Amino acid sequence: MKNCKKKEEIISTGSKLIIEKGYLNTSIQDITSKMGIAKGSFYTYFKSKDEFILTIIFNKISEFKTEVEEIVVSECTLEEAMRKYFLHALSVPAKEPEFFILLMNLLNNINSLSQKISKFLLTNTPLKYRGVKMILEKYSDELDMEVKKSSEELDRYSVIICNLVNTFYDHKFKPMMETYQKNNNHHFDLVQVKKSLESIDLEAEVNFLTKITMKIISK
């Protein structure tokens, strides 16, 4: 229990420093100095800085996967399931602002990251498609598709739905990312993200995407 607590403290401190300084500007020494612990203590739980950040990402991905699985097993209509999915997908910045900033920081500097981290981020991107597909498979009888091409069309529907989510993020957060890139800043400010969130009518966005999706996939 004590070891788990120390590991969580390292993750918490490291995440905050990355948000403040950016991933590339945060070293293991910065983390251990902030905590007042020996550098060797960090290596007790993580073999490297890469393993440290991958642990954070993997833990969050697992949480998000569990949330989608809960939507799949819930008793609701197709439209309600899609509404729940969009609410889940669009709520990440509001529910997990620190993780959202950390992830944006990594993606904004992906060409400067190690091959191990870049590959992990790109490899796990298809997970969101599989999450949507799990929902669509449950309601396959209600979808507008040919039986013989059902698997192929489920994949295409999944990509379309995920691209709708991507469009939301591009529209709402891309201007902020471009501003940071233009000013040569390599990390995102928590205050700026929260300010961007205040201007978003989440309910309206969820309703809009749900409406579009139902027109596309329903019989």
KOLDRENBA-862854 format. One record per atom (N, C-alpha, C): residue number from 0; residue in one letter; chain; x, y, z. Coordinates in pm, whole numbers, padded with zeros to 5 digits. Example, Ala and Ser with C-alpha at 12.3 -4.5 7.8 and 13.67 -1.06 7.14 Angstrom:
0,a,A,01319,-00569,00780
0,a,A,01230,-00450,00780
0,a,A,01320,-00330,00780
1,s,A,01285,-00225,00708
1,s,A,01367,-00106,00714
1,s,A,01290,00003,00787
This chain:
0,m,A,00083,-00120,00000
0,m,A,00000,00000,00000
0,m,A,00087,00126,00000
1,k,A,00194,00123,00083
1,k,A,00284,00237,00092
1,k,A,00354,00261,-00040
2,n,A,00396,00151,-00105
2,n,A,00464,00160,-00234
2,n,A,00372,00218,-00341
3,c,A,00245,00176,-00339
3,c,A,00147,00227,-00435
3,c,A,00125,00376,-00416
4,k,A,00122,00419,-00291
4,k,A,00101,00560,-00260
4,k,A,00217,00644,-00312
5,k,A,00339,00596,-00292
5,k,A,00456,00669,-00339
5,k,A,00456,00678,-00491
6,k,A,00419,00570,-00557
6,k,A,00413,00569,-00703
6,k,A,00311,00671,-00753
7,e,A,00195,00677,-00687
7,e,A,00092,00773,-00726
7,e,A,00138,00916,-00702
8,e,A,00217,00938,-00597
8,e,A,00270,01071,-00568
8,e,A,00368,01115,-00677
9,i,A,00449,01021,-00724
9,i,A,00543,01051,-00831
9,i,A,00467,01086,-00959
10,i,A,00363,01008,-00990
10,i,A,00282,01033,-01109
10,i,A,00214,01169,-01100
11,s,A,00159,01201,-00983
11,s,A,00090,01329,-00963
11,s,A,00186,01447,-00978
12,t,A,00301,01437,-00914
12,t,A,00400,01545,-00920
12,t,A,00454,01562,-01061
13,g,A,00487,01450,-01125
13,g,A,00540,01455,-01262
13,g,A,00440,01512,-01359
14,s,A,00313,01475,-01345
14,s,A,00208,01525,-01434
14,s,A,00195,01677,-01421
15,k,A,00197,01726,-01299
15,k,A,00184,01870,-01276
15,k,A,00301,01947,-01336
16,l,A,00421,01891,-01323
16,l,A,00539,01957,-01379
16,l,A,00534,01960,-01532
17,i,A,00485,01850,-01592
17,i,A,00474,01845,-01738
17,i,A,00373,01948,-01786
18,i,A,00265,01966,-01711
18,i,A,00164,02066,-01746
18,i,A,00224,02206,-01737
19,e,A,00306,02229,-01635
19,e,A,00367,02361,-01614
19,e,A,00479,02390,-01713
20,k,A,00564,02289,-01738
20,k,A,00686,02312,-01815
20,k,A,00687,02248,-01954
21,g,A,00598,02152,-01976
21,g,A,00602,02076,-02101
21,g,A,00681,01947,-02080
22,y,A,00648,01845,-02157
22,y,A,00712,01714,-02141
22,y,A,00861,01720,-02171
23,l,A,00898,01787,-02278
23,l,A,01038,01792,-02319
23,l,A,01125,01869,-02220
24,n,A,01063,01961,-02147
24,n,A,01139,02044,-02052
24,n,A,01134,01991,-01909
25,t,A,01073,01876,-01890
25,t,A,01064,01816,-01757
25,t,A,01154,01694,-01748
26,s,A,01244,01695,-01653
26,s,A,01338,01584,-01637
26,s,A,01304,01503,-01513
27,i,A,01362,01386,-01504
27,i,A,01343,01302,-01385
27,i,A,01395,01377,-01263
28,q,A,01506,01448,-01279
28,q,A,01563,01526,-01169
28,q,A,01465,01632,-01121
29,d,A,01393,01695,-01214
29,d,A,01293,01795,-01177
29,d,A,01186,01733,-01086
30,i,A,01143,01613,-01124
30,i,A,01037,01545,-01049
30,i,A,01084,01508,-00909
31,t,A,01201,01446,-00900
31,t,A,01251,01402,-00769
31,t,A,01288,01521,-00680
32,s,A,01340,01627,-00741
32,s,A,01375,01747,-00662
32,s,A,01250,01811,-00605
33,k,A,01144,01816,-00687
33,k,A,01017,01874,-00643
33,k,A,00960,01796,-00525
34,m,A,00980,01664,-00527
34,m,A,00928,01578,-00420
34,m,A,01022,01569,-00301
35,g,A,01147,01607,-00322
35,g,A,01244,01596,-00214
35,g,A,01287,01453,-00187
36,i,A,01295,01374,-00295
36,i,A,01336,01234,-00281
36,i,A,01459,01207,-00368
37,a,A,01527,01098,-00341
37,a,A,01644,01062,-00419
37,a,A,01602,01018,-00559
38,k,A,01690,01041,-00655
38,k,A,01659,01005,-00793
38,k,A,01635,00854,-00806
39,g,A,01703,00777,-00721
39,g,A,01688,00631,-00725
39,g,A,01547,00587,-00690
40,s,A,01476,00670,-00613
40,s,A,01338,00636,-00576
40,s,A,01248,00632,-00698
41,f,A,01276,00720,-00794
41,f,A,01198,00721,-00918
41,f,A,01216,00589,-00991
42,y,A,01341,00545,-00999
42,y,A,01371,00422,-01073
42,y,A,01323,00296,-01003
43,t,A,01279,00310,-00879
43,t,A,01220,00197,-00809
43,t,A,01087,00159,-00874
44,y,A,01018,00261,-00929
44,y,A,00885,00239,-00987
44,y,A,00883,00248,-01139
45,f,A,00977,00322,-01197
45,f,A,00981,00339,-01342
45,f,A,01124,00325,-01393
46,k,A,01140,00247,-01499
46,k,A,01274,00224,-01553
46,k,A,01328,00347,-01626
47,s,A,01237,00432,-01674
47,s,A,01277,00548,-01751
47,s,A,01166,00652,-01753
48,k,A,01197,00768,-01808
48,k,A,01096,00872,-01825
48,k,A,00988,00827,-01921
49,d,A,01028,00752,-02024
49,d,A,00931,00698,-02120
49,d,A,00831,00605,-02052
50,e,A,00880,00516,-01968
50,e,A,00792,00423,-01899
50,e,A,00698,00499,-01806
51,f,A,00746,00606,-01747
51,f,A,00666,00689,-01658
51,f,A,00545,00747,-01732
52,i,A,00571,00809,-01848
52,i,A,00461,00873,-01922
52,i,A,00369,00769,-01983
53,l,A,00424,00656,-02025
53,l,A,00342,00550,-02083
53,l,A,00248,00491,-01979
54,t,A,00292,00484,-01855
54,t,A,00208,00434,-01746
54,t,A,00086,00524,-01727
55,i,A,00109,00655,-01732
55,i,A,00000,00751,-01716
55,i,A,-00102,00735,-01828
56,i,A,-00053,00728,-01952
56,i,A,-00142,00716,-02067
56,i,A,-00219,00585,-02064
57,f,A,-00148,00476,-02037
57,f,A,-00212,00344,-02035
57,f,A,-00322,00336,-01930
58,n,A,-00297,00393,-01812
58,n,A,-00397,00390,-01705
58,n,A,-00525,00464,-01747
59,k,A,-00508,00578,-01814
59,k,A,-00624,00655,-01858
59,k,A,-00699,00585,-01970
60,i,A,-00625,00524,-02062
60,i,A,-00687,00450,-02171
60,i,A,-00773,00337,-02115
61,s,A,-00722,00271,-02012
61,s,A,-00795,00162,-01948
61,s,A,-00925,00213,-01885
62,e,A,-00917,00331,-01823
62,e,A,-01037,00390,-01763
62,e,A,-01140,00424,-01869
63,f,A,-01095,00483,-01979
63,f,A,-01186,00521,-02087
63,f,A,-01249,00397,-02150
64,k,A,-01171,00292,-02163
64,k,A,-01223,00167,-02221
64,k,A,-01333,00110,-02133
65,t,A,-01314,00118,-02002
65,t,A,-01414,00068,-01908
65,t,A,-01543,00147,-01920
66,e,A,-01532,00279,-01939
66,e,A,-01651,00364,-01953
66,e,A,-01731,00327,-02078
67,v,A,-01660,00298,-02187
67,v,A,-01729,00258,-02311
67,v,A,-01796,00123,-02292
68,e,A,-01729,00032,-02224
68,e,A,-01786,-00101,-02199
68,e,A,-01913,-00090,-02116
69,e,A,-01919,00008,-02026
69,e,A,-02038,00029,-01944
69,e,A,-02154,00077,-02032
70,i,A,-02123,00155,-02134
70,i,A,-02228,00200,-02227
70,i,A,-02284,00081,-02303
71,v,A,-02194,-00010,-02344
71,v,A,-02235,-00128,-02422
71,v,A,-02332,-00216,-02344
72,v,A,-02305,-00235,-02216
72,v,A,-02388,-00327,-02137
72,v,A,-02513,-00259,-02080
73,s,A,-02521,-00128,-02091
73,s,A,-02637,-00057,-02035
73,s,A,-02763,-00085,-02118
74,e,A,-02877,-00082,-02053
74,e,A,-03005,-00105,-02119
74,e,A,-03057,00029,-02172
75,c,A,-03039,00053,-02301
75,c,A,-03085,00178,-02361
75,c,A,-03103,00161,-02511
76,t,A,-03162,00259,-02574
76,t,A,-03181,00254,-02719
76,t,A,-03051,00290,-02790
77,l,A,-03046,00268,-02920
77,l,A,-02929,00304,-02999
77,l,A,-02899,00453,-02987
78,e,A,-03002,00534,-02998
78,e,A,-02982,00679,-02989
78,e,A,-02928,00718,-02852
79,e,A,-02981,00659,-02748
79,e,A,-02932,00688,-02612
79,e,A,-02787,00643,-02595
80,a,A,-02754,00529,-02654
80,a,A,-02617,00478,-02645
80,a,A,-02520,00573,-02716
81,m,A,-02559,00623,-02832
81,m,A,-02473,00716,-02904
81,m,A,-02459,00848,-02829
82,r,A,-02567,00889,-02767
82,r,A,-02562,01013,-02687
82,r,A,-02464,00996,-02571
83,k,A,-02471,00880,-02505
83,k,A,-02379,00851,-02394
83,k,A,-02235,00847,-02443
84,y,A,-02215,00788,-02563
84,y,A,-02079,00779,-02616
84,y,A,-02022,00919,-02644
85,f,A,-02101,01004,-02709
85,f,A,-02053,01139,-02740
85,f,A,-02029,01220,-02613
86,l,A,-02115,01201,-02514
86,l,A,-02095,01270,-02387
86,l,A,-01962,01226,-02325
87,h,A,-01936,01096,-02332
87,h,A,-01810,01041,-02281
87,h,A,-01691,01098,-02359
88,a,A,-01699,01096,-02492
88,a,A,-01588,01137,-02577
88,a,A,-01557,01287,-02569
89,l,A,-01663,01366,-02556
89,l,A,-01645,01512,-02555
89,l,A,-01616,01568,-02416
90,s,A,-01638,01485,-02313
90,s,A,-01622,01533,-02175
90,s,A,-01480,01520,-02120
91,v,A,-01391,01456,-02197
91,v,A,-01255,01432,-02146
91,v,A,-01186,01561,-02098
92,p,A,-01186,01670,-02177
92,p,A,-01118,01792,-02129
92,p,A,-01177,01847,-02000
93,a,A,-01310,01835,-01986
93,a,A,-01376,01888,-01866
93,a,A,-01354,01798,-01744
94,k,A,-01360,01666,-01766
94,k,A,-01344,01571,-01656
94,k,A,-01198,01547,-01620
95,e,A,-01112,01551,-01721
95,e,A,-00970,01521,-01699
95,e,A,-00884,01631,-01764
96,p,A,-00895,01757,-01718
96,p,A,-00820,01866,-01784
96,p,A,-00669,01848,-01780
97,e,A,-00618,01797,-01667
97,e,A,-00473,01777,-01656
97,e,A,-00424,01673,-01756
98,f,A,-00498,01561,-01765
98,f,A,-00457,01457,-01860
98,f,A,-00473,01507,-02002
99,f,A,-00578,01582,-02030
99,f,A,-00600,01636,-02164
99,f,A,-00483,01725,-02205
100,i,A,-00440,01812,-02115
100,i,A,-00327,01901,-02144
100,i,A,-00200,01821,-02166
101,l,A,-00179,01721,-02081
101,l,A,-00061,01636,-02094
101,l,A,-00060,01566,-02230
102,l,A,-00175,01513,-02271
102,l,A,-00185,01442,-02398
102,l,A,-00164,01538,-02515
103,m,A,-00224,01657,-02508
103,m,A,-00206,01757,-02613
103,m,A,-00060,01799,-02625
104,n,A,00006,01808,-02510
104,n,A,00147,01843,-02509
104,n,A,00230,01739,-02582
105,l,A,00199,01612,-02556
105,l,A,00271,01503,-02622
105,l,A,00245,01504,-02773
106,l,A,00118,01517,-02812
106,l,A,00083,01515,-02953
106,l,A,00141,01636,-03026
107,n,A,00149,01748,-02957
107,n,A,00203,01870,-03018
107,n,A,00353,01858,-03042
108,n,A,00417,01768,-02967
108,n,A,00563,01750,-02980
108,n,A,00598,01608,-03025
109,i,A,00505,01543,-03095
109,i,A,00522,01401,-03125
109,i,A,00649,01372,-03206
110,n,A,00691,01466,-03291
110,n,A,00811,01444,-03371
110,n,A,00939,01452,-03288
111,s,A,00927,01505,-03167
111,s,A,01044,01517,-03079
111,s,A,01046,01408,-02971
112,l,A,00941,01326,-02968
112,l,A,00933,01220,-02868
112,l,A,01013,01099,-02911
113,s,A,01039,01012,-02815
113,s,A,01109,00888,-02848
113,s,A,01019,00802,-02936
114,q,A,01079,00712,-03010
114,q,A,01003,00624,-03098
114,q,A,00906,00538,-03018
115,k,A,00945,00502,-02897
115,k,A,00862,00417,-02813
115,k,A,00730,00486,-02778
116,i,A,00736,00613,-02739
116,i,A,00615,00686,-02703
116,i,A,00532,00717,-02826
117,s,A,00596,00762,-02933
117,s,A,00524,00794,-03057
117,s,A,00448,00672,-03107
118,k,A,00514,00558,-03107
118,k,A,00453,00434,-03155
118,k,A,00335,00396,-03066
119,f,A,00349,00412,-02936
119,f,A,00241,00378,-02843
119,f,A,00118,00465,-02868
120,l,A,00139,00596,-02887
120,l,A,00028,00687,-02911
120,l,A,-00043,00653,-03042
121,l,A,00034,00627,-03147
121,l,A,-00025,00596,-03276
121,l,A,-00092,00459,-03278
122,t,A,-00032,00363,-03208
122,t,A,-00086,00228,-03204
122,t,A,-00219,00222,-03129
123,n,A,-00233,00305,-03027
123,n,A,-00354,00301,-02945
123,n,A,-00466,00390,-02997
124,t,A,-00437,00468,-03101
124,t,A,-00542,00551,-03160
124,t,A,-00660,00468,-03209
125,p,A,-00636,00350,-03273
125,p,A,-00749,00267,-03319
125,p,A,-00841,00217,-03208
126,l,A,-00799,00228,-03081
126,l,A,-00883,00182,-02970
126,l,A,-01017,00255,-02969
127,k,A,-01016,00382,-03007
127,k,A,-01142,00457,-03005
127,k,A,-01238,00405,-03111
128,y,A,-01183,00359,-03224
128,y,A,-01268,00301,-03327
128,y,A,-01332,00171,-03278
129,r,A,-01252,00090,-03209
129,r,A,-01303,-00037,-03159
129,r,A,-01409,-00014,-03052
130,g,A,-01394,00095,-02975
130,g,A,-01493,00127,-02873
130,g,A,-01628,00159,-02935
131,v,A,-01626,00239,-03040
131,v,A,-01750,00273,-03111
131,v,A,-01809,00148,-03175
132,k,A,-01722,00067,-03233
132,k,A,-01769,-00054,-03301
132,k,A,-01839,-00149,-03205
133,m,A,-01793,-00156,-03081
133,m,A,-01858,-00240,-02981
133,m,A,-02002,-00197,-02961
134,i,A,-02025,-00067,-02960
134,i,A,-02161,-00015,-02942
134,i,A,-02246,-00047,-03065
135,l,A,-02191,-00023,-03183
135,l,A,-02265,-00046,-03307
135,l,A,-02300,-00194,-03327
136,e,A,-02209,-00282,-03286
136,e,A,-02233,-00426,-03300
136,e,A,-02355,-00469,-03220
137,k,A,-02374,-00407,-03104
137,k,A,-02488,-00442,-03018
137,k,A,-02621,-00409,-03087
138,y,A,-02620,-00301,-03168
138,y,A,-02743,-00256,-03232
138,y,A,-02738,-00277,-03383
139,s,A,-02664,-00378,-03426
139,s,A,-02644,-00400,-03570
139,s,A,-02775,-00417,-03648
140,d,A,-02878,-00473,-03585
140,d,A,-03006,-00494,-03654
140,d,A,-03076,-00363,-03688
141,e,A,-03036,-00257,-03620
141,e,A,-03100,-00128,-03642
141,e,A,-03022,-00038,-03738
142,l,A,-02908,-00088,-03785
142,l,A,-02822,-00006,-03870
142,l,A,-02853,-00025,-04018
143,d,A,-02830,00080,-04093
143,d,A,-02853,00078,-04238
143,d,A,-02728,00022,-04306
144,m,A,-02727,-00110,-04330
144,m,A,-02611,-00172,-04395
144,m,A,-02649,-00308,-04453
145,e,A,-02570,-00352,-04548
145,e,A,-02592,-00482,-04611
145,e,A,-02535,-00591,-04523
146,v,A,-02610,-00697,-04505
146,v,A,-02568,-00808,-04419
146,v,A,-02433,-00865,-04463
147,k,A,-02415,-00880,-04594
147,k,A,-02292,-00939,-04646
147,k,A,-02169,-00853,-04619
148,k,A,-02192,-00723,-04603
148,k,A,-02080,-00631,-04582
148,k,A,-02084,-00570,-04441
149,s,A,-02150,-00638,-04350
149,s,A,-02172,-00582,-04218
149,s,A,-02044,-00543,-04145
150,s,A,-01943,-00629,-04146
150,s,A,-01819,-00601,-04076
150,s,A,-01749,-00479,-04135
151,e,A,-01744,-00475,-04266
151,e,A,-01679,-00363,-04335
151,e,A,-01753,-00233,-04309
152,e,A,-01885,-00238,-04311
152,e,A,-01964,-00118,-04291
152,e,A,-01961,-00071,-04146
153,l,A,-01951,-00165,-04053
153,l,A,-01936,-00127,-03912
153,l,A,-01806,-00050,-03892
154,d,A,-01701,-00095,-03960
154,d,A,-01572,-00025,-03952
154,d,A,-01584,00116,-04008
155,r,A,-01653,00128,-04120
155,r,A,-01668,00259,-04184
155,r,A,-01752,00352,-04098
156,y,A,-01860,00300,-04040
156,y,A,-01943,00381,-03950
156,y,A,-01861,00427,-03829
157,s,A,-01779,00337,-03776
157,s,A,-01697,00369,-03658
157,s,A,-01601,00483,-03689
158,v,A,-01538,00477,-03805
158,v,A,-01444,00582,-03846
158,v,A,-01516,00715,-03862
159,i,A,-01634,00711,-03924
159,i,A,-01712,00833,-03945
159,i,A,-01747,00898,-03811
160,i,A,-01795,00816,-03716
160,i,A,-01834,00868,-03585
160,i,A,-01714,00927,-03511
161,c,A,-01601,00858,-03516
161,c,A,-01481,00909,-03450
161,c,A,-01430,01036,-03516
162,n,A,-01448,01046,-03647
162,n,A,-01408,01169,-03716
162,n,A,-01496,01287,-03677
163,l,A,-01622,01259,-03642
163,l,A,-01709,01364,-03591
163,l,A,-01654,01418,-03459
164,v,A,-01606,01327,-03376
164,v,A,-01545,01368,-03249
164,v,A,-01418,01448,-03275
165,n,A,-01338,01400,-03370
165,n,A,-01214,01471,-03405
165,n,A,-01242,01612,-03455
166,t,A,-01351,01627,-03531
166,t,A,-01390,01758,-03582
166,t,A,-01423,01853,-03468
167,f,A,-01490,01800,-03367
167,f,A,-01522,01880,-03248
167,f,A,-01394,01933,-03184
168,y,A,-01297,01845,-03164
168,y,A,-01171,01885,-03100
168,y,A,-01092,01982,-03187
169,d,A,-01092,01959,-03318
169,d,A,-01022,02049,-03408
169,d,A,-01083,02189,-03404
170,h,A,-01214,02192,-03403
170,h,A,-01285,02320,-03405
170,h,A,-01269,02397,-03274
171,k,A,-01275,02326,-03164
171,k,A,-01272,02392,-03033
171,k,A,-01132,02417,-02978
172,f,A,-01037,02330,-03012
172,f,A,-00905,02341,-02950
172,f,A,-00789,02367,-03045
173,k,A,-00810,02348,-03175
173,k,A,-00701,02371,-03270
173,k,A,-00651,02515,-03269
174,p,A,-00742,02615,-03260
174,p,A,-00693,02754,-03254
174,p,A,-00597,02777,-03137
175,m,A,-00627,02716,-03023
175,m,A,-00540,02730,-02908
175,m,A,-00404,02664,-02934
176,m,A,-00406,02546,-02997
176,m,A,-00281,02475,-03028
176,m,A,-00196,02556,-03126
177,e,A,-00261,02616,-03226
177,e,A,-00188,02694,-03325
177,e,A,-00126,02818,-03263
178,t,A,-00196,02877,-03167
178,t,A,-00143,02995,-03098
178,t,A,-00016,02959,-03021
179,y,A,-00019,02844,-02953
179,y,A,00099,02799,-02878
179,y,A,00215,02769,-02971
180,q,A,00187,02707,-03085
180,q,A,00291,02673,-03180
180,q,A,00353,02801,-03239
181,k,A,00268,02899,-03269
181,k,A,00313,03024,-03326
181,k,A,00403,03100,-03230
182,n,A,00371,03092,-03102
182,n,A,00449,03162,-03000
182,n,A,00566,03080,-02948
183,n,A,00587,02963,-03015
183,n,A,00697,02873,-02976
183,n,A,00685,02821,-02833
184,n,A,00562,02811,-02785
184,n,A,00539,02751,-02654
184,n,A,00519,02602,-02673
185,h,A,00577,02523,-02587
185,h,A,00571,02378,-02604
185,h,A,00484,02310,-02499
186,h,A,00406,02387,-02426
186,h,A,00315,02326,-02331
186,h,A,00187,02408,-02324
187,f,A,00083,02348,-02271
187,f,A,-00048,02411,-02266
187,f,A,-00080,02456,-02124
188,d,A,-00147,02568,-02116
188,d,A,-00179,02628,-01988
188,d,A,-00317,02582,-01940
189,l,A,-00326,02537,-01816
189,l,A,-00451,02485,-01760
189,l,A,-00560,02593,-01761
190,v,A,-00522,02717,-01732
190,v,A,-00618,02828,-01731
190,v,A,-00677,02848,-01870
191,q,A,-00593,02841,-01974
191,q,A,-00640,02860,-02110
191,q,A,-00737,02750,-02153
192,v,A,-00705,02628,-02113
192,v,A,-00792,02515,-02147
192,v,A,-00928,02531,-02080
193,k,A,-00928,02564,-01952
193,k,A,-01053,02583,-01879
193,k,A,-01133,02699,-01936
194,k,A,-01064,02802,-01983
194,k,A,-01131,02916,-02045
194,k,A,-01199,02873,-02174
195,s,A,-01131,02788,-02251
195,s,A,-01188,02736,-02376
195,s,A,-01311,02651,-02346
196,l,A,-01305,02575,-02237
196,l,A,-01415,02487,-02200
196,l,A,-01541,02565,-02163
197,e,A,-01522,02683,-02104
197,e,A,-01635,02765,-02060
197,e,A,-01723,02809,-02177
198,s,A,-01662,02818,-02295
198,s,A,-01737,02865,-02412
198,s,A,-01808,02752,-02486
199,i,A,-01793,02629,-02438
199,i,A,-01852,02514,-02506
199,i,A,-01984,02473,-02440
200,d,A,-02088,02466,-02522
200,d,A,-02217,02416,-02476
200,d,A,-02215,02265,-02502
201,l,A,-02171,02188,-02403
201,l,A,-02151,02046,-02421
201,l,A,-02279,01973,-02460
202,e,A,-02389,02007,-02395
202,e,A,-02516,01942,-02424
202,e,A,-02557,01964,-02570
203,a,A,-02540,02086,-02619
203,a,A,-02574,02118,-02757
203,a,A,-02485,02042,-02854
204,e,A,-02357,02031,-02821
204,e,A,-02262,01959,-02908
204,e,A,-02297,01810,-02913
205,v,A,-02328,01754,-02798
205,v,A,-02364,01611,-02792
205,v,A,-02492,01585,-02871
206,n,A,-02591,01670,-02854
206,n,A,-02718,01655,-02926
206,n,A,-02697,01665,-03077
207,f,A,-02612,01759,-03119
207,f,A,-02585,01781,-03261
207,f,A,-02518,01658,-03323
208,l,A,-02415,01606,-03258
208,l,A,-02344,01490,-03311
208,l,A,-02431,01365,-03309
209,t,A,-02514,01352,-03207
209,t,A,-02605,01238,-03199
209,t,A,-02706,01243,-03314
210,k,A,-02759,01361,-03340
210,k,A,-02857,01380,-03447
210,k,A,-02796,01344,-03583
211,i,A,-02676,01391,-03610
211,i,A,-02608,01362,-03737
211,i,A,-02583,01212,-03749
212,t,A,-02533,01152,-03642
212,t,A,-02500,01010,-03644
212,t,A,-02622,00924,-03671
213,m,A,-02731,00954,-03605
213,m,A,-02853,00874,-03623
213,m,A,-02902,00882,-03767
214,k,A,-02887,00998,-03833
214,k,A,-02928,01011,-03973
214,k,A,-02841,00926,-04063
215,i,A,-02714,00910,-04025
215,i,A,-02620,00836,-04108
215,i,A,-02636,00685,-04093
216,i,A,-02652,00638,-03968
216,i,A,-02646,00493,-03943
216,i,A,-02781,00423,-03934
217,s,A,-02888,00497,-03908
217,s,A,-03019,00431,-03888
217,s,A,-03082,00388,-04018
218,k,A,-03164,00284,-04010
218,k,A,-03237,00234,-04127
218,k,A,-03342,00335,-04167
